[in-house]
Amino acid sequence: MSKIIDHLKGYIELIIEGASLRDKLEIIIYFLSGPLHKLNDLFHMPSHKFRREITLKYNGIKLICGNDVSNVWANRRHFEDALFKYFMIKNGSFIDVGANVGKYSVLVSKNIGAKGKVLAIEPEKYNASLIERNIKLNSLSNVILEKVAASDKEQIKSFYFNAGSTGSSFQNLGHGSKIRMKCSKIDNLVKKNKITNVSLIKVDVEGAEIEAITGALGTIKKFKPQIIFEAWNAQTLAGIKKILLHLKYHINEICPENYIASIE
């Protein structure tokens, strides 16, 4: 019962956050047609798409989220609500690894203004195009977008591409098409774009967090930023702890599968 209530609350939040009346109506229509989506699923006819792109508006930002329902859902204000406060930084630079459509890149950019830079790293082409549109929509001048995958070395690597949604990954998660993807170390991207005073790094790369953090060790050692990361399983968490505890970081759980590392 609690899951049903939470789901209903999520849709109400989406309706409220719809940037225009048209966005709000599209969300309402999708919600009311729920039984039809279930029927389509039975006949293997996926229907988890809005009929048009959805734009959300909250906390002084606008966010074009595409038309994939899971992507729109994951970019609402209160999704993984416990994380939100950690992105309300006012100084320094932010590295958004696995930026999706730019929710946190846009939010932090608005907060820090000319006092810092945002480096958004997003390999999935459609999501990267949405970041570009969201930069323009919010009139941002301090966001740099790198359309590569973060890894522990410069290389070309197999990547499972789930267009316009969450879930693109180096790991085969059972969906998406396989492509070859350019990978870069975060350290090299920071140097290339002359990013200084890094105060926060977010790493959400669908199971490749260890490789991404390994490729950022120079940046981490130099600036000692807070690091918010996702860890799906105990193996990934243990691997990240092994790296960061050696650098005298303390790690705490924020909410299920999401952690913050900081030097106290």
SULUR-V949364 format. One line per field, one symbol per residue. ss: DSSP state (2 for helix, 1 for strand, 0 for the rest). phi: phi as a letter, one per 40 degrees, with the letter a starting at -180 (. if undefined). psi: psi as a letter, one per 30 degrees, with the letter a starting at -180 (. if undefined). A space follows every 10 residues. Layout:
ss->???
phi->???
psi->???
This chain:
ss->0222222222 2222222100 2222222222 2202222222 2200000010 0000111100 1111000122 2222000000 2222222000 0011111000 0022222222 2222200111 1000222222 2222222000 0011110011 0000111111 1000000010 0000001111 1111022222 2200000111 1110000022 2222002222 2220011111 0002222222 2222200001 1111100111 1100
phi->.ccccccccc cccccccdcb dccccccccc cccddccccc ccbfbdbcbc cacbbbaafg bbbcbgbccc ccdcbcdccf dccdcccccb bgbbbbcgcf chdcccccdc ccfccabbbc bacccccccc cdccccdcfc bbbbbbcbcc acacabbcbc bbdgachcac cccgagbcbb bcbbcddccc cdcfcbfcba bbbbbfhbcc cccdcbcccc ccbfccbbab bcaccccccc cdcccccgcb bbccadgbbb bacc
psi->eeeeeeeeee eeeeeefkfl eeeeeeeeee efgeeeeeee eeghikghkl flkkklklhg lkjkgagkee eeefglegkh effeffghlf lalkjjjhfc ggeeeeeeee efbffalkjk jjfkeeeeee eeeeeeeghk ggkkkjilkk agljlklkkj jikgalgklf kjgglllklk kkklkeeeee eeghklhjfk kkjihhfgee eeeefgeeee eefhlkjklk jeleeeeeee eeeeefggkk kkkelkgklk klj.
